[in-house]
Amino acid sequence: MTIIPSIKRDYLCRLAEQGKRIDGRKFDEYRKIEIKPNIISKAEGSALVKIGNTQVLTGIKMDVGEPYPDSPETGVLTTGAELVPLASPDFEAGPPQEDAIELARVVDRGVRESEVIELEKLCIEPGEKVWIIFVDIHVLDYDGNLFDAASLASLAALFTTKVPAKRFDLGEDFPLPLREPPVSCTSVKFNNVVVADPCLDEEEIAEARLTVATDKNGDIRAMQKGLSGSFTKDEIKKVIKASINNGKEIRKILYKSIGK
């Protein structure tokens, strides 16, 4: 650990002991969230999401291709993420780094396992042709909590997506068939304090991370633990409660942005 992170850690920990955060938020409070849909005119769907100073742009492209052999009547989802070097000094140009791969996998798993997309309705010819959905995530500015920003940008982009049937002589374009989305909320722990929506400074000293996805009823749809530290049972309960409460508010912002 270098001198600067040590100084930063001590400062953040002293603040936490006083019940404060570096940007003045409460422990369970999110930064301002903005969602701008249809930001890319040539994409089938797109959205730009800002959580504080973190900015993530997601674009959706669709094509026709072969289904997987074990799911011949189901559409295909593929997710990729790019950490643009201009977004952070820590991001490097070239092949996807480990962080980009993890980000893409977490978003992909969240969309896939919650069955937000009705992939069974994207079959054209069983075993021959299905719709393939490409979710491309681009991190434009990194100030913490990429998981939530990327997940939210991907959901907003999917909800604006039109399946380009005309382009492939398959009839009229139609909205991507979707179910109710779960909303992911991430918290981190440092110095025995748990905070929601960590900024970059808080992420850098975090010992443990927990992402909880809840549906509109407040039921848990997915959980993802990260980093090497641990949470107590009471801390997990607090994270779940905060995730449910924040999830309801974030869902309102999402629905308002897409006119739902």
C-alpha positions as CSV (number, residue, x, y, z in Angstrom):
1,M,0.0,0.0,0.0
2,T,1.3,3.4,-1.0
3,I,1.4,6.5,1.3
4,I,-1.5,8.2,-0.4
5,P,-4.0,5.3,0.0
6,S,-2.9,5.0,3.6
7,I,-3.7,8.6,4.3
8,K,-7.0,8.3,2.4
9,R,-7.9,5.2,4.3
10,D,-7.3,6.9,7.7
11,Y,-9.3,9.9,6.7
12,L,-12.3,7.8,5.5
13,C,-12.2,5.6,8.5
14,R,-12.2,8.7,10.9
15,L,-15.1,10.1,9.0
16,A,-17.0,6.7,9.2
17,E,-16.4,6.6,13.0
18,Q,-18.2,9.9,13.2
19,G,-21.1,8.6,11.1
20,K,-20.0,10.6,8.0
21,R,-19.0,9.9,4.4
22,I,-16.5,11.8,2.3
23,D,-19.3,13.3,0.1
24,G,-21.7,14.0,3.0
25,R,-24.2,11.2,2.2
26,K,-25.8,8.9,4.7
27,F,-24.5,5.3,4.8
28,D,-27.5,3.9,2.9
29,E,-27.9,6.9,0.5
30,Y,-27.2,6.8,-3.2
31,R,-25.7,9.6,-5.3
32,K,-27.9,11.3,-7.9
33,I,-29.0,9.0,-10.7
34,E,-29.6,10.1,-14.2
35,I,-30.8,7.9,-17.1
36,K,-30.8,9.1,-20.7
37,P,-32.3,6.5,-23.1
38,N,-32.0,6.3,-26.9
39,I,-28.6,8.0,-26.8
40,I,-27.2,6.2,-29.9
41,S,-29.4,6.6,-33.0
42,K,-27.9,3.6,-34.9
43,A,-28.3,1.1,-32.1
44,E,-31.4,-1.0,-31.6
45,G,-31.5,0.3,-28.0
46,S,-29.2,2.4,-25.8
47,A,-28.9,4.3,-22.6
48,L,-26.5,6.5,-20.7
49,V,-26.5,6.2,-16.9
50,K,-24.9,8.6,-14.4
51,I,-24.5,7.6,-10.8
52,G,-22.7,10.6,-9.3
53,N,-19.6,11.1,-11.5
54,T,-19.7,7.5,-12.8
55,Q,-20.9,7.3,-16.4
56,V,-21.8,4.2,-18.3
57,L,-23.1,3.9,-21.9
58,T,-24.8,0.7,-23.1
59,G,-25.7,0.0,-26.7
60,I,-27.8,-3.0,-28.0
61,K,-27.3,-4.5,-31.4
62,M,-29.3,-7.5,-32.8
63,D,-28.6,-10.0,-35.5
64,V,-29.9,-13.4,-36.7
65,G,-27.9,-16.5,-36.1
66,E,-27.9,-20.1,-34.9
67,P,-29.1,-21.0,-31.4
68,Y,-27.0,-23.0,-29.0
69,P,-27.4,-26.8,-29.5
70,D,-28.8,-27.2,-25.9
71,S,-31.5,-24.5,-26.4
72,P,-32.6,-24.7,-30.1
73,E,-35.7,-22.7,-29.5
74,T,-34.2,-19.8,-27.5
75,G,-32.6,-16.5,-28.4
76,V,-29.0,-15.8,-27.6
77,L,-27.6,-13.1,-25.2
78,T,-24.0,-12.0,-25.3
79,T,-22.6,-9.3,-23.1
80,G,-19.3,-7.4,-23.3
81,A,-17.7,-4.5,-21.4
82,E,-15.0,-2.0,-22.3
83,L,-13.2,0.1,-19.8
84,V,-12.2,3.2,-21.8
85,P,-8.7,4.4,-20.8
86,L,-10.0,8.0,-20.7
87,A,-12.4,7.0,-17.9
88,S,-9.7,6.2,-15.5
89,P,-5.9,6.1,-15.3
90,D,-6.2,2.5,-14.1
91,F,-7.9,1.4,-17.4
92,E,-5.6,0.2,-20.2
93,A,-6.1,0.0,-23.9
94,G,-6.0,-3.4,-25.6
95,P,-7.7,-6.7,-24.9
96,P,-10.4,-6.8,-22.2
97,Q,-8.8,-6.8,-18.7
98,E,-10.0,-8.9,-15.8
99,D,-12.2,-6.1,-14.4
100,A,-14.0,-5.7,-17.8
101,I,-14.6,-9.4,-18.0
102,E,-16.0,-9.5,-14.4
103,L,-18.2,-6.5,-15.1
104,A,-19.7,-8.1,-18.2
105,R,-20.2,-11.4,-16.5
106,V,-22.0,-9.9,-13.5
107,V,-24.4,-7.8,-15.8
108,D,-24.9,-10.8,-18.1
109,R,-25.7,-13.1,-15.1
110,G,-28.1,-10.6,-13.6
111,V,-30.1,-10.2,-16.9
112,R,-29.9,-13.9,-17.8
113,E,-30.8,-15.5,-14.4
114,S,-33.6,-13.0,-13.7
115,E,-35.0,-13.9,-17.1
116,V,-35.7,-10.3,-17.9
117,I,-35.6,-11.0,-21.6
118,E,-38.2,-13.5,-22.8
119,L,-35.6,-15.4,-24.9
120,E,-38.1,-18.1,-25.8
121,K,-40.0,-15.5,-27.9
122,L,-36.9,-14.8,-30.0
123,C,-36.9,-18.0,-31.9
124,I,-37.4,-17.7,-35.7
125,E,-36.8,-21.3,-36.8
126,P,-36.2,-23.9,-34.1
127,G,-32.6,-25.2,-34.3
128,E,-31.9,-22.9,-37.3
129,K,-32.5,-19.2,-36.7
130,V,-32.9,-17.1,-33.5
131,W,-32.4,-13.5,-32.6
132,I,-29.0,-12.7,-31.0
133,I,-28.8,-9.8,-28.6
134,F,-25.4,-8.1,-28.2
135,V,-25.1,-5.9,-25.0
136,D,-22.1,-3.6,-25.3
137,I,-21.1,-1.7,-22.1
138,H,-18.8,1.2,-22.3
139,V,-17.5,2.9,-19.1
140,L,-17.0,6.5,-19.9
141,D,-16.1,7.9,-16.4
142,Y,-15.3,5.9,-13.4
143,D,-16.0,7.1,-9.9
144,G,-17.1,3.9,-8.2
145,N,-20.0,1.4,-8.3
146,L,-19.7,0.3,-11.9
147,F,-21.8,-2.8,-11.2
148,D,-25.0,-0.8,-10.5
149,A,-24.4,1.8,-13.3
150,A,-23.7,-0.9,-15.9
151,S,-26.7,-3.0,-14.8
152,L,-29.0,0.0,-14.9
153,A,-27.7,1.2,-18.2
154,S,-28.2,-2.3,-19.7
155,L,-31.7,-2.5,-18.4
156,A,-32.7,0.9,-19.7
157,A,-31.1,0.1,-23.1
158,L,-33.0,-3.2,-23.3
159,F,-36.3,-1.5,-22.5
160,T,-35.8,0.9,-25.4
161,T,-34.8,-1.9,-27.9
162,K,-36.7,-2.6,-31.0
163,V,-36.1,-5.9,-32.7
164,P,-35.1,-5.0,-36.3
165,A,-37.3,-7.5,-38.1
166,K,-37.7,-5.4,-41.2
167,R,-34.0,-5.4,-41.9
168,F,-34.1,-9.2,-42.2
169,D,-37.4,-9.4,-44.1
170,L,-39.0,-11.0,-41.0
171,G,-42.0,-8.6,-40.7
172,E,-42.5,-5.5,-38.7
173,D,-40.1,-4.3,-36.0
174,F,-41.3,-5.0,-32.5
175,P,-40.3,-4.2,-28.9
176,L,-37.9,-6.6,-27.3
177,P,-40.1,-8.9,-25.2
178,L,-39.2,-8.2,-21.5
179,R,-40.4,-9.1,-18.0
180,E,-40.2,-7.0,-14.9
181,P,-36.6,-6.2,-14.1
182,P,-34.8,-6.7,-10.8
183,V,-32.7,-3.7,-9.7
184,S,-29.2,-4.2,-8.4
185,C,-27.8,-2.3,-5.4
186,T,-24.2,-2.6,-4.3
187,S,-22.7,-1.9,-0.8
188,V,-19.2,-2.2,0.5
189,K,-17.6,-2.6,3.9
190,F,-14.6,-0.9,5.4
191,N,-13.5,-0.4,9.0
192,N,-16.7,-2.2,10.2
193,V,-18.9,0.3,8.4
194,V,-21.2,-0.7,5.5
195,V,-22.1,2.0,2.8
196,A,-24.3,1.8,-0.2
197,D,-23.3,3.0,-3.7
198,P,-19.6,3.4,-2.9
199,C,-17.7,6.2,-4.6
200,L,-14.2,5.4,-5.9
201,D,-12.4,6.4,-2.7
202,E,-14.6,4.1,-0.7
203,E,-14.1,1.2,-3.2
204,E,-10.4,1.6,-3.0
205,I,-10.3,0.8,0.7
206,A,-13.2,-1.7,0.7
207,E,-12.7,-5.1,2.4
208,A,-15.9,-6.7,1.1
209,R,-18.6,-6.0,-1.5
210,L,-22.2,-7.3,-1.7
211,T,-24.6,-6.7,-4.6
212,V,-28.3,-7.5,-4.0
213,A,-30.9,-7.5,-6.8
214,T,-34.5,-7.2,-5.8
215,D,-37.8,-7.2,-7.8
216,K,-40.7,-4.8,-7.6
217,N,-42.1,-6.8,-4.6
218,G,-38.9,-6.4,-2.7
219,D,-38.0,-10.1,-3.1
220,I,-34.4,-11.0,-3.6
221,R,-33.6,-12.2,-7.1
222,A,-29.8,-12.4,-6.9
223,M,-26.8,-11.8,-4.6
224,Q,-23.2,-11.4,-5.5
225,K,-20.4,-11.3,-3.0
226,G,-17.0,-9.7,-3.9
227,L,-13.6,-9.0,-2.4
228,S,-11.9,-11.1,0.3
229,G,-13.5,-9.6,3.4
230,S,-16.7,-10.8,5.1
231,F,-20.1,-9.5,6.4
232,T,-21.8,-10.4,9.7
233,K,-25.4,-11.7,9.6
234,D,-26.6,-8.3,10.9
235,E,-24.6,-6.4,8.2
236,I,-26.1,-8.6,5.5
237,K,-29.6,-7.9,6.8
238,K,-28.9,-4.1,6.7
239,V,-27.6,-4.4,3.2
240,I,-30.7,-6.3,2.1
241,K,-33.0,-3.7,3.7
242,A,-31.1,-0.8,2.1
243,S,-31.1,-2.6,-1.3
244,I,-34.9,-3.1,-1.2
245,N,-35.5,0.6,-0.3
246,N,-33.0,2.0,-2.8
247,G,-34.2,-0.5,-5.4
248,K,-37.8,0.9,-5.2
249,E,-36.5,4.4,-5.8
250,I,-34.2,3.4,-8.6
251,R,-37.0,1.5,-10.3
252,K,-39.1,4.7,-10.3
253,I,-36.2,6.6,-12.0
254,L,-35.8,3.8,-14.5
255,Y,-39.5,3.6,-15.4
256,K,-39.8,7.4,-15.7
257,S,-36.8,7.5,-18.1
258,I,-38.3,4.9,-20.4
259,G,-41.9,6.2,-20.1
260,K,-43.3,3.1,-18.4
